[in-house]
Amino acid sequence: MNISEEVKNQRLKNNWTQEQLAEMLNVSRSTISSWEVGRNYPDLETIVAISDLFGISLDELLRGDKKMLGQITEDTQVRKGQSKKIKYLIVGLSLLFISVIILGYKSIYSQEVTNSSQIESIKMTDRGEILIQTNLPFYRSVEGTSSSVNVMDPDIMDVRIDSKIDLTMKNNENLEVHPYTFPNLKQVNIVNKYGETIKTLVIK
């Protein structure tokens, strides 16, 4: 006996209509009808529910129905494949989320000086060094500086200043930049990452 016949026999044995059985299994009456005539089959979860409802074992319910057993095997493989895809998707989304958090944190933690008001003063010392005094927000301090040759004039030095989050109140710092590679230095520019000048010192 296949599962179609078993479902119908058990339903009639319990004097249930197709509507009553459908309501118990949370499906439509037409679904019950399709099962009983063998047009289609219940899924694995529903088969377990049918087994519990009728009080018979899965082995008894499926015995002799090779087509149904084949479908269950296929459904199980599909579910396993879907489960793996879901796991990969979760891992991928987790890695993406972590990356966004890290990149977002870095963009907040480390920022370059882009406002002239954050540079209190810039001058050359008697020793020929460039002294830059910062005026950063109280929660930031200097993370580092970098200097390069101006693209328009090799005797102009461009300086970039990076800041970081720091609650030690070191927002006002004196930075020394050594212009050793500029023997004919005539100007120092504090620039942002786009090369735009925010403060200038002309060497007289």
RAFENMO-V988050 format. One record per pair of residues at least 6 apart in sequence whose ideal C-beta (glycine too) atoms are under 7 Angstrom apart, sorted by sequence separation. I is the first residue (numbers start at 1). J is the second residue. D is the distance in Angstrom with one decimal. If there is no record, write none. Layout:
I/J/D
I/J/D
//
This chain:
22/28/5.7
34/40/5.0
35/41/6.7
51/57/6.6
62/68/5.8
113/119/6.8
124/130/5.9
125/131/5.3
150/156/3.7
179/185/4.9
191/197/5.5
192/198/6.2
22/29/4.6
35/42/6.0
51/58/5.1
62/69/6.0
150/157/6.9
191/198/6.7
42/50/6.5
122/130/6.9
123/131/5.5
134/142/6.0
150/158/5.1
189/197/4.5
190/198/5.3
22/31/6.5
190/199/4.1
11/21/5.1
19/29/4.9
22/32/4.9
51/61/5.2
122/132/5.0
147/157/5.5
148/158/5.1
18/29/4.8
21/32/5.4
47/58/6.9
50/61/6.6
147/158/6.7
189/200/5.4
121/133/4.7
147/159/5.0
119/132/6.6
120/133/4.2
187/200/6.4
188/201/4.4
18/32/4.4
47/61/6.8
120/134/6.3
145/159/6.0
146/160/5.0
187/201/6.8
18/33/5.9
119/134/6.3
120/135/4.1
145/160/6.7
187/202/5.3
118/134/6.2
119/135/6.8
145/161/5.2
187/203/6.2
118/135/5.6
186/203/5.1
117/135/6.7
118/136/5.4
144/162/5.1
159/177/5.8
185/203/5.6
142/161/6.2
143/162/4.4
143/163/5.7
25/46/6.3
142/163/5.8
143/164/4.0
141/163/6.5
157/179/5.6
140/163/4.5
141/164/6.4
25/49/5.8
140/164/6.6
25/50/6.8
140/165/6.1
141/166/3.8
157/182/5.3
139/165/6.1
140/166/6.0
41/68/5.6
136/163/5.5
139/166/6.9
141/168/6.8
155/182/6.5
7/35/5.3
8/36/4.3
44/72/5.7
139/167/5.8
157/185/6.1
7/36/5.8
24/53/6.0
141/170/4.0
155/184/4.7
159/188/6.3
161/190/6.6
41/71/5.7
141/171/6.0
145/175/6.0
147/177/5.9
155/185/6.1
156/186/6.7
159/189/6.9
4/35/5.9
44/75/5.5
138/169/6.0
140/171/5.9
142/173/5.2
155/186/4.8
156/187/4.5
157/188/5.1
158/189/5.0
159/190/5.4
160/191/5.9
4/36/5.6
43/75/6.4
44/76/7.0
141/173/6.6
145/177/6.1
159/191/6.9
4/37/6.8
110/143/6.1
138/171/5.2
142/175/6.3
156/189/6.3
158/191/4.7
160/193/6.9
4/38/4.3
137/171/6.1
136/171/4.0
134/171/7.0
135/172/6.0
3/41/6.7
134/172/6.3
133/172/6.9
134/173/5.1
150/189/6.6
133/174/5.3
134/175/6.8
7/50/6.5
131/174/6.1
132/175/4.4
10/54/4.4
131/176/5.9
132/177/6.5
129/176/5.1
130/177/4.2
112/160/6.0
113/161/4.2
129/177/6.9
112/161/6.5
129/178/5.8
130/179/6.0
112/162/5.0
113/163/6.0
112/163/7.0
110/162/6.1
111/163/5.6
110/164/5.4
6/61/5.7
109/164/5.9
109/165/5.2
3/61/6.2
130/188/5.4
3/62/6.1
2/64/6.3
3/65/4.8
1/64/5.9
2/65/3.9
3/68/4.9
2/68/6.6
122/188/6.5
122/190/6.6
119/190/5.6
113/190/7.0
122/199/5.8
124/201/6.9
114/192/4.5
123/201/6.5
119/198/7.0
122/201/4.5
124/203/6.2
112/192/6.0
119/199/4.5
112/193/5.7
116/198/4.6
115/198/6.6
116/199/5.0
114/198/6.5
//
